[in-house]
Amino acid sequence: MKLVNTGIYLDRIRDLDGPDVTCCRKYFKDMKQAYENPAGMDEETLMYTVYNDGRAVSEENGSLRFGLTVMEPVLVNGECNMTRGHFHADPHCDEYYVGIRGEGILLYMDRDGKTWGEKVHPGSVHYINGQYAHRLVNTGVEKFSAGCVWPAKAGHDYKAVEQREFAVRIYLENNKVILKERD
């Protein structure tokens, strides 16, 4: 699915700002356990920023949340920058991602560890079934941004992904994206 021209210039969206927006930054020190070879990286390297609409909403009435993930073009010894990834605590809650800037991959994983992905680019729209873990990966040489919308009651289960990692690693070698199965 591709967005039609709505008069909104998605490529010009940089960050979210406002009194109800929360911001969470993830640094390499928060992510290093996810990489195959974390040696030699500065622990204070900014990996990504997540902006969320922080307004108080009811989780019972079908309210939605909106967020924006902005990923830096960082390689960890060749491995592409990635988000932590998560399942939804409530697997009945689906989600949508919209590519805004840069290039990346949206990785999916089912509870059995089967992993697959979709390319994300400005204007691409991605449906995420609530049964699947999902993670963004910046495969480009510039910042990569994606917007997302999900039910307020979805919750995030990061521990399940820490216990069963995605089955592939993504590298950038000579400006070419390389997928490698985990050992």
Secondary structure as UniProt FT lines:
FT   HELIX           10..12
FT   TURN            19..20
FT   STRAND          21..27
FT   HELIX           28..31
FT   HELIX           32..34
FT   TURN            39..40
FT   TURN            43..44
FT   STRAND          46..53
FT   TURN            59..62
FT   STRAND          64..71
FT   STRAND          75..76
FT   TURN            77..78
FT   STRAND          79..80
FT   STRAND          86..87
FT   TURN            91..92
FT   STRAND          95..101
FT   STRAND          104..109
FT   TURN            111..112
FT   STRAND          115..120
FT   TURN            122..123
FT   STRAND          124..128
FT   TURN            130..131
FT   STRAND          133..138
FT   STRAND          144..151
FT   TURN            152..153
FT   HELIX           159..163
FT   STRAND          168..173
FT   TURN            174..175
FT   STRAND          176..181
//
